Amino acid sequence: MKPKTEIVMADIIRKIRTSFPFEMSEEEMCAVTCSHGCPKNLLEYIHEEISEWEQRLAQGDIPSLRDIDKLSKTARKIYKILQKNRLIDSNEKEQDKA
């Protein structure tokens, strides 16, 4: 039996919240060169997206597979940019797989 899309979306949101450095201060984020994109703006964007989905899920909205795919692709792209900006350890992903 396939999981319900609202459960999958909630799981993606949980993973984003635990793996992205939302607690990092602006000084820490902007201390490194932002040659691959502004981490502050990217974190604000993804935080806004997941907050909106948390609210929609709480109201009983059911996400489509397209919604899930869009959020997960966006999160992966932002995660890679944060890695390139050295705000996330590139070995962290391999540790999660173990």
C-alpha positions as CSV (number, residue, x, y, z in Angstrom):
1,M,0.0,0.0,0.0
2,K,1.4,3.4,-1.0
3,P,1.7,6.1,1.7
4,K,-0.8,9.0,1.5
5,T,0.6,12.2,-0.1
6,E,0.0,14.2,3.1
7,I,2.2,11.8,5.1
8,V,4.9,12.0,2.4
9,M,4.7,15.8,2.4
10,A,4.9,16.0,6.2
11,D,8.0,13.7,6.1
12,I,9.7,15.8,3.5
13,I,9.1,18.9,5.6
14,R,10.5,17.2,8.7
15,K,13.6,16.2,6.8
16,I,14.1,19.8,5.5
17,R,13.6,21.2,9.0
18,T,16.3,18.9,10.4
19,S,18.9,19.1,7.6
20,F,18.8,22.8,6.7
21,P,20.7,25.3,8.9
22,F,17.7,27.5,9.8
23,E,19.2,28.3,13.2
24,M,22.3,29.8,11.7
25,S,22.7,33.5,12.3
26,E,22.9,36.0,9.5
27,E,26.5,36.8,10.5
28,E,27.5,33.1,10.2
29,M,25.7,32.8,6.8
30,C,27.2,36.0,5.3
31,A,30.7,35.3,6.7
32,V,31.5,33.1,3.7
33,T,31.5,34.1,0.1
34,C,28.1,33.7,-1.4
35,S,29.4,32.9,-4.9
36,H,26.6,30.4,-5.5
37,G,23.6,32.3,-4.3
38,C,22.5,34.1,-1.1
39,P,22.0,31.5,1.6
40,K,19.9,33.9,3.7
41,N,17.4,34.5,0.9
42,L,17.4,30.8,-0.1
43,L,16.7,29.7,3.5
44,E,14.0,32.3,3.9
45,Y,12.4,31.0,0.6
46,I,12.4,27.3,1.6
47,H,11.3,28.2,5.1
48,E,8.3,30.1,3.6
49,E,7.5,27.2,1.4
50,I,7.5,24.6,4.1
51,S,5.6,26.9,6.5
52,E,2.9,27.3,3.9
53,W,2.6,23.6,3.4
54,E,2.5,22.9,7.1
55,Q,-0.4,25.4,7.3
56,R,-2.2,23.8,4.3
57,L,-1.7,20.3,5.7
58,A,-3.2,21.5,9.1
59,Q,-6.2,22.8,7.2
60,G,-6.7,19.4,5.5
61,D,-5.3,20.2,2.1
62,I,-4.0,17.1,0.3
63,P,-0.9,17.7,-1.8
64,S,-0.6,16.2,-5.3
65,L,2.4,14.2,-6.4
66,R,3.4,17.3,-8.4
67,D,3.4,19.4,-5.2
68,I,5.6,16.8,-3.5
69,D,8.0,16.7,-6.5
70,K,8.2,20.5,-6.7
71,L,9.1,20.9,-3.0
72,S,11.6,18.1,-3.0
73,K,13.3,19.4,-6.1
74,T,13.5,22.9,-4.7
75,A,14.9,21.6,-1.4
76,R,17.5,19.5,-3.2
77,K,18.7,22.5,-5.3
78,I,18.9,24.8,-2.3
79,Y,20.7,22.1,-0.3
80,K,23.3,21.8,-3.0
81,I,23.8,25.5,-3.1
82,L,24.3,25.6,0.7
83,Q,26.9,22.8,0.3
84,K,28.7,24.8,-2.4
85,N,28.7,27.8,0.0
86,R,30.2,25.5,2.7
87,L,27.3,26.0,5.1
88,I,26.4,22.3,5.1
89,D,29.1,19.6,5.3
90,S,29.2,17.7,2.0
91,N,29.8,14.5,3.9
92,E,26.6,15.0,5.9
93,K,24.5,13.5,3.1
94,E,26.6,10.3,3.0
95,Q,26.3,10.0,6.8
96,D,22.5,10.2,6.5
97,K,22.5,7.3,4.1
98,A,24.4,5.0,6.5
